[in-house]
Amino acid sequence: MAQDRSTEVLDAVPIGIMRVDREWRVTYLNPSGGAVVGYTPAELVGRDYWDAFPANVDGAFGPAFREIMRTRQGATVEAWYPEPLNAWFEVQTVPEDDGGLAFYFTDVTERRMAQDRLAVLAAVSAEVAGEMDVAKATARIPQLLAPALADWCILTLLDDDGRPRDVGWWHPDPVKRPALDRYATIRMSSLPASAPIMRVLRGEEAVAAAAAGVYDVLPEGGTRAALMELAPRHGVAIALRGRARTLGALTLWYDGGEPSEPVLDTAREVAERLGLALDNVRLFHQQRQLAEELQRSLLTGAFEHPQAEIAVRYTPAAEAARVGGDWYDAFLQPSEAMMLVIGDVVGHDTAAAAAMGQLRALLRGIASYSDAGPGEVLRGLDAAMAHLRLGTYATAAVARLEQTPDEAARGVTRMRWSNAGHLPPLVIHPDGTLAALAEWKGGLLLGVDPTCVRTEQVVALTAGTTVLLYTDGLIERRDSDLDEGVRRLRAAAADLAGRSPDELCDELLDRLVQGRPDDDVALVAIRLRG
């Protein structure tokens, strides 16, 4: 009587319950469990468990259940059961006194799919967050989506001229990847205007279609053959939209028919995030180009002099599209002496760029009107900054290359030098050796004290000597100090001493900042001719 009552209670429990004896023969199945596993109690009770559920023999459940039977230690197991159930199950397994096991199980497919969808969204967001390179932003996206949201997929982007180009694709089955490679490589050249992806690229939000319909509109040949080899049954193309335009499309293919609405909702959200991320990349590059053009418009163009070979470089910071305060200049004074300037206004914004433009113009005017040496030019600039209340700070170094007729005949040039808080110049002698750093003294930066006395140093340079002027972006790193940066620069310059000024500048930028400086870099190299 008690046993009958217990069975009645178990039959009414809303979760699945199954029992097996120590020989793995099923002794009980409640109705709720039967509705989940596809057997009625009458069909299952008395059967061998492994015969009834063959996928569990070597699947995730089987080894775990056998271990529980051996150790008599209960555990909860969650895993996927394939055809014909195609579902995720959470099974709490409890050893019973008669030597068998009791399984308390529920179908958790909906929960697992929701978790998987959230995981995909998180992975996609992490992949594209803050990434300003289109190739890097899109490289791994297809692998994140298949098989989580589709059996296989293709990512398509529109180039600057509006032409579609497949930039990434993925199939989890390595056997089918060659066919997908062929299909993705050639499909854009043969798709008709009525194809789902073409409609999406023209402005529709999403277009779903049976694969049979896609086969019908494809011309005979490689594209159709490759798609038929992949053998999908259903496809969905979803637009990747930016703030005001379509940037591309995501094509998801399904081998088993139409996807569920939750899967499509997740795919739409993925497409939305991808579209915004790609739009951010596009806007970043537009702003960066505008900033760089503005910066370059404020700088001196190519400068030529019969007594020197000159190369200049300006490289903006890689981490943001912004103008800054770095500048260089080269011009002749009324006495025909060549004046070289390198400077850096404090700040990295449009205010710094505007201040840089003012200081550059002021320095040029003072030097051209007065024909004064570097120390007096810097003193006059400091006084002008105070009088005009510019309210900014800057470092600057000014060098004047001058010759008497006798010095010119002997191939000697005097470099008169004054430094307002800037980094010392780098002098490479004709034999490849470097001048000692102790020779170059720095003074107070501009904007602090207009009464500061500016001193000068003078050094005689022979033909073939190279003088390098640079801003701190060339040597400054987040993980090291400026002294270490100067040592790196000197080592690289000694190694490159025989290169032309143009090659020297390019190689230094490549070696020291790999083309992606943390800060703006202004660089001037001058080699004296005989």
Disulfide bonds with the S-S distance in Angstrom:
none
